[in-house]
């Protein structure tokens, strides 16, 4: 047994400046009810509403200088130090030029905060803003935490994940892809190295990288060009569910085209709502569908000496490269280096990589495709190197 150490408790009093937070219950409730998306995701919005239904005590905004000397003194009262959170929150305004030039930013700002500091950002900060006649920020985006094998990261447990080490193991793109693909804002997510290796290898190296390598291989595309699309091979239909007996495409092929055509709008919507994981989930699903399309029709089995077979081969490759072009464009914010390598291989120029002008499979709608017939970019090798076994990676790290 261990000895029980007791310390005597002393009752103390001190004078502080107070902010009448209780007076802002109604204004805060009105702000949130008029702006149901002001705090996102919804579970945190509901949490703040519950706080406002409870007692809202006034907030002490200073401490006695005698016991807290490292902070900023209260103007005109050197005996008091400003409460550190008040000082910190005001930086959101001062950094955008308050009080002269903040108008170009405020209130259309988005705060991104961890769930453990929600009360400071969703109660104290909006109340302080309302008190000086300013509107609260347009949106407060709240994220949860990463645990490690089900446990909270802790220095005492020695399970803190070092991002710089992870970047060295998985690359910047690989590590960022995992975090954004697996990170769900409304709940804690669990981290362990084996999960990173499995996900990144499966989706970046194998599914995406493998598809690019297979569809641009010299054995299947000896001319190294963006192949032509044949409308007789893949005629336009109004309803993909009724697509059968037309050309050489099957119903699943039309489902792929419909899915990829709707993908940019879906991804844009998810990005705007900061649900990055849902955007990447949709992209990964379409990549799997495209691999299924390529595998289903086995273009490597087609005879190029037969004109009809060559048209169908070109059409398969054209659709595949169009899908890859869309994926590369949409993945730029998440894996910029991988996306740049993919788009450069497809000869997509810097001015052709924007979301606003992204048109998928224009030839299917009878419109010209600016990439058709274009010489592909140089082959720079594997798109994303598969991550090795953890034991090998750790050994290489120790040797380095």
N, C-alpha and C positions, 0 to 999 in steps of 0.2 A: 504494500500500500504506500501511497505517497502522502506526505504531510500536507495538510490543508492550510494554505496561506491566506490570511484575512487582512484586509486593509480597512481602516476606519473611514466611514463615509461622513463627509462634512456638508452641511447645507450652506449654500452660498447664494448671494444676490449680487446683481450688477445692473447698471443702467445701460440700455441699448436703444437705438432708434428702431422703431417698428413701422412696418408697412401694413396698412389696413387691408389685408388680403380678403378678409371676410366680406368687405363691401363689394367685391367683384364676383361674387357667386352668380348672380343673375346675368351680368354681362358675359361671363364665361359660358354659362349654359346657353344663352342666346346665340353666341358665336358658334358653338358646336352644333346646335340644332339647325342653324341656318347653313352650316357647312359640314354635312355628314361625312365628307371625305377629307376633312382638315387633318385628321389623324388616321394613319393607315399603317398596318392592316386593322380591320374592324375590331378584333378583340381588344386592342389597346385603346381604341376610341371608346368602346363600352366601359373599359376600366376607368378612364378619366371621368366619364359621366357618373359613374358610381362614387368616385371621390367627391364630386360636387354635390352629391346627395347627402354626404356625411358632413360633420363639423369641419369648417374651414378656418382654422385658427390664424390669427394675424402672424406675420412673418418678421422675425428679428433680422434686420438688415445691417447690423453692425456688431462689433465685439469690442470690449475694452482694450485700448491700445497697450496697457500695461502687461497683458498676457498674450497679446497677438501683435507683435511689432513688425512682422515681415510683410504684411499686407499693405494696401493702399489706404492712407488716412482719409477720414471723412472730411470733405471740404468744409472749412470754417470751424471744425472741431477736432483738433489734433489728439484729443483723448480717446477717440474712437477709430476703429479700423473697419473698412467696408467688408461685409460678408463676402467671402471669396466667390460664391456663386453669382451674386449680383454683378460683381466685377467681370466675371467670365461671360455672362450672358450679354452684357452690354457690348462686348466685342463684336457680336453679330452685326450691330448697327455701325459701330465706329469703323469697321473694316470696309464698309461700303460708302463711307464719306459723311456719316451723320455729323452735324445737322444740315450741311450745305447740299451735298450731292447724293444722298442716299435714295432719292426718289426714283432713280432709274432702276433700282433693285427692289426697293421695298414697296409693297409687301409681297411681291411675287417671288419670294425665296422659298426654297425647300430645305428644311433641316433634316439631316439624317442622324439619328441618335440611337443609342443602345437602350434596351428596355429598362435597365436599372436606373437611368437618369430621366425617365419619362416625366416624373412629377415636376422636376425643375423646368422642363421645356414646355410642358402642356398645361401647367397651372401657374407657376410663378412668373415665367417669362411673358406669356400673353397678358397676365394681369398688370405687370409693370408697363407693358406697351400701351395697354388701354388707359392706364393712369396718366400717361403723357400725351394722349390723343393720337396714338399711332395704332394701325391695325395689326393684328397678329400675323405671323407668317402664313403664306398661302397653304403650306402643307408641312406636316411633321411626319416623316417616314421613320418607322420604328423597326429595329431588327432585334432578333433574339441572340443567343450566345452559341458558341461552339463548345461542346463537351468533348472529352477524350475517353473513348470506350465507356461512355455512360457517366463519367465523373467530371465535375467542374475543374477547369484548369487551376492549378495551385502550385505555387513555388514550393510549399512544404511537401506536397506529394511528388514533386519533380516531374509532372506531366505536362508542363507548358510547351506548346508547339512553337518552334522558332521559325517564322516565315522565311527568313533568309536561308536557312538550311533546306526548307522545302523547295524554294526556288532553285537551289543548287541541285536538288534531286530530280525535280519534275519539270524544270524550266518555268519561266514566267508565264507563258501561255498555258502550260499544262496545269499548274497550280491554280491559276486564276479561273480556268475553265471548271475545275473541280469545285472550287468555292462557290462560284455563281450557279453552277448546275445543281449542287446539292444544298445550297443555303436557302432555307425557307424562312422568311422574316418572322412569321407568327409563332414559330416554335423553335426550341433549341435543336441543334443538329449535331450529330455525333461524328467525330473525326477519328480515323485511324489510317495508317499508311497503306495497308492492303487495299482499302476501299479506293484510295486515289489511284493506285496502280491499275486496279481492275477497270475502273470507269474510264480513265484517260486512254488506256490501251484499247478498250473496246470501242469507244466512240470517236476519238481523234485519230489514233494510229490505224486501227483496222477498218472501221466503217467508212470514215471520211477519206483517210489517206489511201486505203486500199482501193476505193472506188475511183479516185483520181488516177492512181497508177495503172489500173486495169483499163480504163477508158481512154488513156492517152498512150498506151504502150505501142512501140513501133510495130509489133507483130499484128496489132489490130487496127492501127491507124498509121500506116507507113508514110503517108503524105504529110503527117504532122500538121493537119489543118482542122479547123472547126467545120465538121462535115455538114453537108446539105440535108435539109429536111424534105421528105417526100410526102405530099398531101395524100396521094392515093394509098400509100402504106398506112397512114395514120389520119384518116379523114375526120373532120370536125363533127361532133355529135352534140345535140342539145341536152341529152340526159345520159350520163355515164352509166347508169344502171341498165339502160337498154342497148348499150354498145356491144353488139355481137354480130358476127358475120360481115363486118365492114373492114376492109383493108386487112392488115395483119395484126392489128392491135386487139387486145382482149379487154374485158371490163376492168380488170385490175390496173391495166395501163392507164385507162381514162381516170380511174380513181386517183392514181399518182399525180397526173397532170392537174386535176382539180385541187388536190391537197397542196401542191407546190404553188399553184396560182394564188391560193388564198393565204399562203404563208407570210408574205411580207406585211400584210395588214394586221395579221394576228400578232406577229413579233413586235411590230410597231406599237400596238396597243399594250402588250405586256411590258415593253420597255418603258412606256409612258407611265404605267402604274407601278413601276419598279418591281414587277414580278418576273425577274430575269430568269429564274429557274423554270417557269412555265414556257417562256420563249425558247429556251434551250431544249426543253422536253419536246416541243413541237418540231424543232429543227432535227433533233436526233431521230424522231419517228419518221420524218420524211426521208432522211438519209437511209434508214433501214428499208423503206419502201423502194427507194431508187436502187439499192443493192439487189433487192428482190426482182425488180424489173430487169436489171442487167443480167442476173443469173438465170431468170426465167427464159429469156430469149437466146442465150448463149451465142452472142455475136461471133465468137471465135470459131464457131462451127459452120458459119455461113461461107458459101463459095463465092469469092469475089469475081470469078470468071463469068458468073451468071449475072446479067444486068439487073434482074429483079432482086436477086439476093443482095447485090451491092447497094441498091436503093434502100432496102430494109436495114442493112448494116449501118449505112450512113444515118438513117433516121434514128436508130437506137442510140448511136453515139451522140447525135445532135441533142436528143432529149436528155441524155445523161449529163452532157456538158452544160446544158442550160440549167439543169437542177443544181449542179455543182457551182455554177456562177451565182445563183441565188443564195446558196448556203454560204459561199465565201463573202458575199456582200453583207449578209445579215450577221455574220460572225465577227465582223471587223471590230466592234467595240469590246468583244470578249477575248478573242485570240488574234490580235492584230498582226502578229508575225506570221502565224499559220495562214490567216486569211490573205495576206499580201502575197505569200508564196503561191497559194492556190490560184488567185486571180491573175497573177503574173504568168503562171503556166498556161492559163486560158487566154492570154493576150488581152486581158481586160485592162484598158488604160486607166490612169489616175482619175480622169474626168468622167469615167464610166462606172464608178463604184458607189454612187449615191443611192440612197433609198428612194428619194422622190422620183427618180427617173427609171426605177427598176421595173422592167417589163419582161415577163417570163414567156418563152416559147411564142414569140410573135408570129412565127410562120404557121402555127396551128390556127390562128385567127386570120390567115391570109395576108398578113402584113410583112414587110421586109424585116429581116434580122441583120443588124450591122455586123454581127460576128461571123455569119455564115461565109465559109470559104476563106476566112482569115487564117494566116499562118499562126500556129500556136507559139507560145513563148518557149524559151529553152527549158530543157528538163534539168531541174536542179536537185534531183534525187528524191528520197523519201520525204513525204510531207511532214510527218511527225514520227520521230524514232520511238519505237516501242520501249516502254520502261522495263528494265530488267527486274529480276527478283530482288527483293529488299536486302537479302544477305549480300548479294553482289554489289548493290548500290552502296551499302554501308561500308563494305570493304574498300571500294574505290575511294570513298570519302576519307577514310582513315589513311589510306596510302597517300592521298593528295595532301 
